Amino acid sequence: EAGDTEFIRVIKSIFVLRLLSRNLGLSPLLTVYYAFVHSHLSYGILLWGTHSYISKLFVLQKRAVRIIDGAPGRCHCKPLFIKHGILTLPSVYILLCLMYLCQN
């Protein structure tokens, strides 16, 4: 199932992000996030964006943003998303739905 595959890929990508966070600064970490985490989160989101896995993937996205910022695991994420200019997973889904409607 698409949700399972993306879930596993995002977990692996977060592991890589965590390893790299020890040696990289903010800008390279954001690049790694968009290359490995965001790409998996947004791939095919128009098809599975309302699936039950979306909440689990959103939790993983929050974990990735905390790693990028160096924030503790229980830190509130909304300010971190704003600080780094990262759209939340529900926001990405809404944006891509609107873009699809405008194009078609």
Residue frames as qw, qx, qy, qz and C-alpha x, y, z in Angstrom:
[[0.000, 0.889, 0.458, 0.000, 0.00, 0.00, 0.00],
 [0.365, 0.695, -0.032, 0.619, 1.25, 3.50, -0.80],
 [0.412, -0.832, 0.105, -0.356, 0.93, 4.75, 2.78],
 [0.898, -0.382, 0.135, 0.172, 3.06, 1.92, 4.18],
 [0.761, 0.314, 0.084, 0.561, 5.80, 2.49, 1.63],
 [0.129, 0.779, -0.047, 0.612, 5.95, 6.24, 2.20],
 [0.646, -0.737, 0.071, -0.188, 5.87, 5.74, 5.97],
 [0.902, -0.215, 0.131, 0.350, 8.91, 3.46, 5.89],
 [0.585, 0.488, 0.079, 0.643, 10.79, 5.75, 3.51],
 [0.141, -0.853, 0.043, -0.500, 10.14, 8.79, 5.69],
 [0.787, -0.607, 0.106, 0.029, 11.35, 6.92, 8.79],
 [0.839, 0.044, 0.135, 0.525, 14.58, 6.02, 6.99],
 [0.329, 0.684, 0.077, 0.646, 14.98, 9.59, 5.78],
 [0.424, -0.852, 0.050, -0.304, 14.53, 10.94, 9.31],
 [0.880, -0.362, 0.109, 0.289, 17.23, 8.57, 10.50],
 [0.650, 0.334, 0.126, 0.671, 19.60, 10.01, 7.88],
 [0.029, -0.831, -0.075, -0.551, 18.56, 13.55, 8.83],
 [0.681, -0.730, 0.040, -0.044, 19.30, 12.80, 12.50],
 [0.848, -0.130, 0.131, 0.496, 22.77, 11.48, 11.64],
 [0.464, 0.500, 0.159, 0.713, 23.57, 14.47, 9.45],
 [0.248, -0.905, -0.169, -0.302, 22.27, 16.98, 12.01],
 [0.745, -0.560, 0.009, 0.363, 25.35, 16.33, 14.14],
 [0.588, -0.185, 0.307, 0.725, 27.67, 17.74, 11.47],
 [0.232, 0.461, 0.478, 0.710, 25.63, 20.02, 9.20],
 [0.043, 0.156, 0.247, -0.955, 24.24, 23.51, 9.66],
 [0.443, 0.453, 0.500, -0.590, 20.70, 24.72, 9.10],
 [0.477, 0.571, -0.283, -0.605, 20.83, 25.38, 5.35],
 [0.275, 0.280, -0.889, -0.236, 22.20, 21.93, 4.39],
 [0.182, 0.157, 0.904, -0.353, 19.73, 20.25, 6.76],
 [0.504, 0.506, 0.252, -0.653, 16.84, 22.04, 5.06],
 [0.438, 0.484, -0.590, -0.475, 18.16, 20.84, 1.70],
 [0.095, 0.101, -0.989, 0.050, 18.33, 17.26, 3.01],
 [0.359, 0.313, 0.664, -0.577, 14.80, 17.64, 4.42],
 [0.564, 0.536, -0.030, -0.628, 13.37, 18.74, 1.09],
 [0.370, 0.434, -0.759, -0.313, 15.31, 16.08, -0.81],
 [0.239, 0.068, -0.965, 0.085, 14.54, 13.09, 1.38],
 [0.104, 0.320, 0.779, -0.529, 11.58, 13.81, 3.66],
 [0.373, 0.487, 0.144, -0.777, 9.40, 16.36, 1.86],
 [0.354, 0.304, -0.672, -0.575, 9.72, 14.56, -1.47],
 [0.181, -0.124, -0.976, 0.009, 8.31, 11.36, 0.05],
 [0.142, 0.416, 0.627, -0.643, 5.59, 13.22, 1.92],
 [0.377, 0.525, -0.007, -0.763, 4.35, 15.07, -1.13],
 [0.126, 0.191, -0.849, -0.476, 4.67, 12.23, -3.66],
 [0.303, -0.284, -0.844, -0.340, 1.17, 11.17, -4.69],
 [0.019, 0.181, 0.620, -0.764, -0.43, 13.11, -1.86],
 [0.470, 0.083, -0.169, -0.862, -3.40, 14.01, -4.06],
 [0.649, -0.041, -0.691, -0.316, -4.29, 10.31, -4.18],
 [0.637, -0.277, -0.682, 0.231, -3.66, 9.30, -0.57],
 [0.091, 0.374, -0.273, 0.882, -3.89, 12.66, 1.23],
 [0.606, -0.391, 0.066, -0.689, -7.06, 11.71, 3.10],
 [0.780, -0.021, -0.624, 0.044, -5.82, 8.25, 4.13],
 [0.702, -0.703, -0.111, -0.036, -5.44, 7.39, 7.81],
 [0.803, -0.047, -0.063, 0.591, -1.64, 7.35, 7.40],
 [0.221, 0.753, 0.042, 0.618, -1.61, 11.12, 6.98],
 [0.500, -0.829, 0.076, -0.239, -1.67, 11.69, 10.75],
 [0.877, -0.326, 0.164, 0.312, 1.25, 9.29, 11.30],
 [0.638, 0.400, 0.145, 0.642, 3.20, 10.96, 8.50],
 [0.067, -0.878, -0.033, -0.472, 2.46, 14.37, 10.00],
 [0.721, -0.679, 0.126, 0.053, 3.96, 13.19, 13.30],
 [0.824, -0.011, 0.211, 0.525, 7.08, 12.13, 11.40],
 [0.349, 0.707, 0.129, 0.601, 7.23, 15.50, 9.65],
 [0.379, -0.889, 0.051, -0.252, 7.12, 17.23, 13.04],
 [0.845, -0.410, 0.182, 0.290, 9.96, 14.99, 14.23],
 [0.686, 0.343, 0.194, 0.612, 12.02, 16.00, 11.19],
 [0.055, 0.853, 0.064, 0.516, 11.40, 19.71, 11.83],
 [0.629, -0.769, 0.112, -0.033, 12.49, 19.30, 15.45],
 [0.853, -0.116, 0.206, 0.465, 15.68, 17.59, 14.30],
 [0.464, 0.620, 0.157, 0.613, 16.42, 20.41, 11.85],
 [0.176, -0.865, 0.026, -0.469, 15.95, 23.02, 14.57],
 [0.399, 0.233, -0.709, 0.532, 17.69, 21.03, 17.30],
 [0.506, -0.411, 0.138, -0.746, 14.55, 21.34, 19.43],
 [0.288, -0.159, 0.880, -0.343, 13.60, 18.86, 22.15],
 [0.062, -0.153, -0.938, -0.304, 11.27, 16.00, 21.26],
 [0.048, -0.628, -0.750, 0.199, 8.23, 17.43, 23.05],
 [0.086, -0.328, 0.027, 0.940, 8.63, 20.99, 21.72],
 [0.477, 0.675, 0.429, -0.364, 5.62, 22.66, 20.07],
 [0.581, 0.081, 0.557, 0.588, 6.18, 22.58, 16.30],
 [0.305, 0.856, 0.410, 0.082, 4.03, 25.36, 14.89],
 [0.102, -0.939, 0.185, 0.271, 6.66, 28.07, 15.60],
 [0.511, -0.361, 0.650, 0.432, 9.34, 25.83, 14.06],
 [0.519, 0.495, 0.632, 0.294, 7.36, 25.38, 10.83],
 [0.151, 0.972, 0.180, -0.013, 6.92, 29.15, 10.63],
 [0.375, -0.786, 0.350, 0.344, 10.55, 29.88, 11.52],
 [0.439, -0.256, 0.724, 0.467, 11.91, 27.63, 8.77],
 [0.436, 0.420, -0.253, -0.755, 9.19, 28.35, 6.20],
 [0.053, 0.036, -0.980, -0.186, 8.09, 24.72, 5.94],
 [0.625, -0.143, -0.205, -0.740, 4.49, 23.90, 5.08],
 [0.532, -0.153, 0.751, -0.360, 2.78, 21.32, 7.27],
 [0.160, 0.049, 0.937, 0.308, 1.61, 18.13, 5.58],
 [0.256, 0.659, 0.681, -0.191, -2.08, 19.14, 5.66],
 [0.129, 0.807, -0.053, -0.573, -1.10, 22.50, 4.15],
 [0.097, -0.349, 0.761, 0.539, 0.87, 20.76, 1.39],
 [0.242, 0.347, 0.901, 0.098, -2.19, 18.63, 0.61],
 [0.211, 0.804, 0.421, -0.363, -4.46, 21.68, 0.41],
 [0.014, 0.710, -0.346, -0.613, -1.95, 23.61, -1.70],
 [0.131, -0.164, 0.862, 0.461, -1.51, 20.76, -4.20],
 [0.258, 0.544, 0.796, -0.060, -5.29, 20.25, -4.41],
 [0.169, 0.848, 0.170, -0.473, -5.75, 23.95, -5.20],
 [0.051, -0.557, 0.584, 0.587, -2.95, 23.88, -7.76],
 [0.243, 0.138, 0.923, 0.264, -4.56, 20.84, -9.41],
 [0.250, 0.722, 0.606, -0.223, -7.92, 22.62, -9.57],
 [0.091, 0.813, -0.119, -0.563, -6.36, 25.73, -11.09],
 [0.099, -0.391, 0.754, 0.518, -4.53, 23.70, -13.74],
 [0.036, 0.235, 0.928, 0.288, -7.55, 21.63, -14.68]]
